[in-house]
Amino acid sequence: MAETFDLTIIGTGPGGYVCAVRAAQLGMKVAVVEKWPSFGGTCLNIGCIPSKALLHASELFEEASHSFPQLGIEVGAPTLNLSAMMAHKDDTVASNTGGIEYLFKKNKITAFKGTGRIVAAGKVAVSGDDGATTEIETKNIVIATGSVSATLPGIEIDEEKIVTSTGALKLDKVPENLLVIGAGVIGLELGSVWARLGAKVTVVEFLDRILPGMDLDVAKQFQRMLGKQGFEFKLGTKVTGIEKTDAGLNVTIEPAAGGEATTLSTDIALVAIGRVPFTEGLGLEEIGVECDKRGRVVTDAHYKTNVEGIYAIGDVIAGPMLAHKAEDEGIAVAEILAGQAGHVNYGVIPGVVYTNPEVASVGKTEEDLKAEGIEYKAAKFPFTANGRAKAMLATQGFVKILADKATDRVLGCHIVGKGAGEMIHEAAVLMEFSGSAEDLARTCHAHPTMSEAVREAALGLGDGSIHI
């Protein structure tokens, strides 16, 4: 007889494993289904975590090459040991995925290894690598199967020369030339890794700007910073074909609006045009779970699908494809199933680009506010006027805060600078409590810190910043 659970979650990425732990904390008997050899999904295995390991290591390599002499550190030119750097990445992944296994054991969560398929409401079949099938009886099911890299029509990914983020994280040598297709977060982060290690990086973007969805002012200034780091941008441009040759790749591009085609030669082409929900093999069509035109599972405000007892979270539903958004949804749905009032505030979900400098954003952009007809005020404070930034040779960038003109309530915060991904959270906490710019301006900040720039930007929305 099949074992019965209160909740079965298909997928153990950030949304799935966090949902499982929270549900177990709330007293539920929980099962998870994972088809990969290790837990953690794309984020921990081939996404967020390994990319940050390489971003950090490559940033230190670049600092040793360029910043150390100015700081009085003389060590000579650093030598790259790429295999050791990759080993650090792999060790980081193993440590994090092993941590999830520990959490499952600690919270008495039963893990089933294999490919999950929903047979009916309350029933999941798990097909193992050995061909055996296990059936799980369950009161509720959460689909947390995440997303996969989007691909271009007619271009075959081989993860060796034409790669997605997966292949770009395991190249065995630094390419002389790297073509990045797509100027979003993933493309710019991985382009940064290989640019720091010596690659010439060219970015092709269909739109006329980088970082679509982020504040335009931020995107323009950040593009200039990347240009100084050696990035070349071809905006308003589309890739129409890639030909493999003995020497590498010939990539055909043309203006997005149409026009004469030209060819670029490169060693590696990274396709980073976004991600699409992954629901293949789940049996959703057979059991009648509704999906939209983009392949996303349709849910109500409580993450429930149109089939009783089946829920979905993370990249498979609408909203930003971010690990922390999936985590919050996992917690929310577990609490809802426990009879609590789980919810996610989608107006306060930070986004970070882990380049150097970092880019971080939370809330509305100026473009959003203009489109919505909201009267607002804006203030910026540059890191060139911040004492700690000067001491750290980290004066690139600024903090920009947007607030409601009538109420002073902070509506958005955008930061370009070293450690921006850490600094953004004081704005997120403030916004979660509907705080005003004055609240932030009157909050004492330790000196000297980079975070003082956040306070100074808030002061700029009142009588003015102190240090500019």
N, C-alpha and C positions, 0 to 999 in steps of 0.2 A: 504494500500500500504506500502511495506517495506521501512524503512528509509535507505537512501543511504549515504555511507561514502567514504572518499578518501582512508582510510586505516583501515583495521581490523586486529588486532593482536590476535592470539590464544595463550594464556599463558601469565601470568603476573609475571613471574620470573624476575631476573635482566635484561635479554635481552629484554623481552617483555615490561615491564613497562618503561624502559629507552627509548626504541624505540618509545613508545607511547608519552611520554613527549616531546622528541625531534621533532617528527613529528608535534605535536600540536604547538610547538614553531615556526615551519616553516610554520604555517598557514593551516595545513591540518585539516579536520574534521575526528576525530579518534574514533574508537571503540575498546574495548578489550573484550575478552571472557575468563572467568575463571571458572573452574569447582569446585575449592575448596571454602570453606566458606570465607577464607581470601585471600588477594592478596599476592604476593611475591614469589610464587612457592616453590620449595624444599629449596632453599637457605635461605630464611627468615623464613620459617615455621618449617622445619625439617632438616636443613643442616647447612650452614655457621654460621648464627647468633646464634641459640641456642647452637651450639657446642662451639662457642667462649665465650659465657656467662659461660658455665660450665668449660671451660679451664681456664678462668680468676679466677673464684671462687675457683677452686681446686688448682690453683697455689698459691693463697694467703693462703689457708689452709695449704699447704705444707711448705710455708715460715714461717708461724706462728709456725709450728711444729719443724722446723730445723734451720732456719736462725735468728730468733728473738733474742735468747740468745747471739749470737755472736755480735749482733748490740747493745746489752745493753738493750734489751726490755724483761722484765720478766712478762709474763702473764699466765704462767702455760700451761699445755697441752690443745690445742684447742679441742672442742667437735663438731663433725659433726652433723648438722641439715640438713639432705638431703632434706627433704620436703621444707624447706626454700630456699635451694639452687635451687631446681627445680622451686620454685615460682619466683625467680629472673630470671631464664631462660625464663619462660612463660611471665613474664612482659616485658622482653626485646623483645621477639617476637611480642607481642601485640603492643608495641610502634612502632616498625618498620613497621609492616603491616598496622597499622593505618596511618602511615606517607604516605604510597603509596596511600591510599584512599584519603587523603588530596590533594596529587599531582594531582590525576585524576580530582578532583573537581575544583581545581585551574586552570587547563589547559583545562577545559571543555571537558574532555574525557568521552565518554559514556561507561559504564561497563555493560556487559551482564553476568549474573551468570548462569552457566550451561555448559554442554559438547558441545564443538564445533566440527562440521564436515563440511568439504568443499564439497559442493554439486557439484559445477562447478566453473570455473574461474569467480570470481566476485560474488560468492554467498556462504554464510556460514549459516548453520542451527545450532541453539543453543537449546539443549534439557535441560529443567529445571528439578529440582527434582520433581516438581509436574506433570511431564509428558507432559507439554505444550512445543511446539516447536515454536521458533521465527526465522524468516528468515532475514538475513542481506544482503543488496545489497552493494557492495563495489568495488571500482576501483582496489584496490590492497589488497593482503592478505600476512601477514607474519606469518610463522609457528615458534613459540617460545615455544614449549611444553616441552623442557628440556629432562631430563634423569631419569632413575630409577636404583636402585641398581641391579647389576648383581648377579645371583644366581648360585649355584653349582648343577649339575645334580643329581637328586635323593635325594637332601636335602631340606626338606620342612621348609620354614621360618614361624615361628609362632609369631615372635616379642615379645616373652616372655622368652624363653630359647635359641632358635636359632634366632638371631636377625640380622637385617641390622642396618645401622646407625640410622634409625628411632627408633627402639626399644632400641638401646643402649643409646639414649638420654632421655629415660624416665623410666629407671629401678627404682624400688621402694626401693631397698636396695643395698648396696655395695656387689658384689659377692666375695666370698672367692677366687675363681679362675675364670679367664676370659681367654678364648682362642680366639685370634684374627687371623682370616684367611685372610692373605694378609698384606704385609708390605709396603703398599702405604700410602699416606697422611692421608686418612680417618681412617684407622686402627690404625696408630700410634698416631693420635690426640686423638681418643676416648679411646685407650688403656691408654694414659697418664692420662686422666681424672680419670679413675677408679683406676689406679695404685697409684695416689696421695692420693686417698681416702681410700686406704688399700687393694685393690685387688692384687693378684699375677697374673701377666700377662705373657702369653706365646704367641709368635707370630709364626705362621706357614706361610712360604712363598715358593712358587713354584720355584722362581728364586734363584740364589746363592747370592743375595744381597738384601738390603732394598732400598726403594725409587727409583724404576726403572725410568730411564729418567733423574735423577739428577746426578750431578758430582760424580763420583765414589769415589774420595778422600773424599768429603764431607760425602757421605753415610757411608763409613767405619768408619770415626771418630765419626759420629753421633751415629752409632750402638754401639760403645764402651761406649759413654755417657749414652745411654739408658740402657745398660747392668749394669752400675753402679747404675742406678735408680731402678734396680730389674727386668727389662725385661729379659725374656729368649727367645732366637731365635732358631728356627728350620728352617734353610734355605735349599734350594734344596729339599723341602719336599712338598708332596701333601696330601690333605684330601680326603679320598675315601668313607667315610660314617660317619654318626652320629646316635647313638642309644640313645633314651630317656629311662632313668631308674627312679626309685623312688628317687634315690640319686642325680640325675642330668643328665649328658650326658657322654657317652663314645664315643670318637672321634677316628676313625681309620685313621692312617697316614702311609705313606710309602715314600721311596725316590722317588723324581721326575723322576729319570732315571730308576726306577723299583727296586724292592728288597723286603725284608721281612717287613711285616706290623706290626705295634705296635699300642697300644691303650693308649690314654690319657683320664683322667677323668677331667671334668670341670663342673662348675655350669652354665656358660653362654658361648655360642659360637657366636662371632660376625663375620658375613660374610662380608668382606670388600675387595672384589676382583675387584673392579671397578664399572663402571656404563655403561648403555647402553641407546641409544636414545629411547625416548618414542613417538611413533607415532600411537599407537593403537586407532582405532575408528575415525581417522581423514579422512578416505576415500581416502587416497592417491592412492591406487592401482586402485580404481574405476575411478578416473579422470586422471590417467596416470602419476602421479608425480614419477620420477625416484629415486630409492634408491639403495645404494650399498650393497655389501654382508654383511656388518656389521649393516645394518638397518638404516644407515645415509642418510638423504636427500641429493641428489647430486645438487650442485649449481655451477654457474660460479663465476668469480671473483667479480661480483656485487651482489652475494647472490640470484641470480635469478634461479629458477628451470627451467625444460624444458617446463613447462606450463606457458603461458603468464599471467603475473599479480600475480604470486605466488612466494614468496620469503621464505627463511628460514635462521635462525640464531641460535647461541648458541650450546647447547649440541646435537641438532639433526643433525648438520652438522659436517664435519671433523674438526679436531683441538683439542687442549686441552679443557677438560671439566671444565672450570673455569668461575666463575660468571663475573669477570671483562672482560674476552674475549667476553662473550655474550653481556655485556653492550656496549663495543666498536663497536661490530657488529650491535647492535641495533641503535646506533647513526649513523653509516655509512650508513645503508640501508635507514634510514629516510632522510638523506642528499642526497643520490642518487636519491630517489623518488622525491625530491624537485629540482632536476636538479643541485645539487652541486657535488663536487668531494669527497664524503665520502670514507674513506679507513681505514684499520687497518694494522699496522706494526706488523706482526706476529713474527718478530725477536726480539721484545722488549715487551714481555708479562711476567711480573714477576710471579713466583710461590712461595708460602709460606707454610711451615708446622708450625702450631701454637702450637708447643710443648714448653718445656722449657729445654734447650735453643731452640729458633726458628731456622728454616732453611729457607733461602731465596735465590732465584736464578733468574737470568735474562740472556738471551742470550745463547751463546754456552757453552757446557761443554768441558773439555779436550778430552773426547771420541769423541765428535762431530768433533772437529777440526782435530784430528788425522784421523778420517774416511774420512774427506773431503780433506785431504792433505794440510791443511793450516799451514804454518809455524807461530808459535806463541811463546810468552814468558809468563811466569806465575810468580806471586809473592804472598806471603801470609804474613799476619801480625796477630799475636795472641793477643787475648784480655788480656792475662796475662801481656802484656806490655803496657796496656792502663790504665791511672790513674783513670778515672771514673769507669771503670769496677772493679778495685780493691776496690774502695770505696763502690760499690754496691754489692760486693760478686758475681760478674757476669763475672768471668774471663774465663769461658768455651768458647771454640770456636775460630774462626778466620775469617778473610776476605781474600778472594782469588780473584785476578783479572787476566783475560786473555786478552792479546792484540796482535794485528798483529805485527809480528816481523819486518816487513819492514816499516809500516806506523805508528805504535804505536796506532792505532785506537782500542778502547776497544771493545772486542768481547763478553765478558761474565764476570759476577760477581757472586760470590757464598759466602754466609755468614752463618756461624753457630754462634749464640750468642743471648743474650738477646736483644730483640727489632730488630732483623734482618729484620723482615717484614716491619719496618718503614725505616731502613737504606738503603734498596735495591733501593729505588726510586731515590736517587741521581745518582746511576749508570744508572738507566733506562732513566732519563732525559738526561744525558751525551750521552748515546748511541743513543737516538732519534735524536740528533744533530750531530751524527758521531764524537763525541769527542774523544780525545786521552787521554792516561794515564797521559801525561804531563799536559793537561788541568786540570785534576782532582787534580794532585799533586800540582799545582800552585794556587789552589783555597783555600783561607783561611778558616779554620774550627775553630769554637769556642772551647775553652779549659776550662774545661775538658768535653769532650763528648765522647760517644761511637763511634760516626761518625768519629772521628779522625783516627780510625783504618782503615777506608776506604781510607782516604788520604794517610796513611802510606803504605798501600798495593800498591797504585798507585806510591808512591815514590820508592817502591821496584822494579818497572819496569824500573826505571831510574838508578841513581847513588846509590840508596839504601835507605831503610827506616832510619829514624833518631833514633828511640827508640829501635831498636834491632841490 
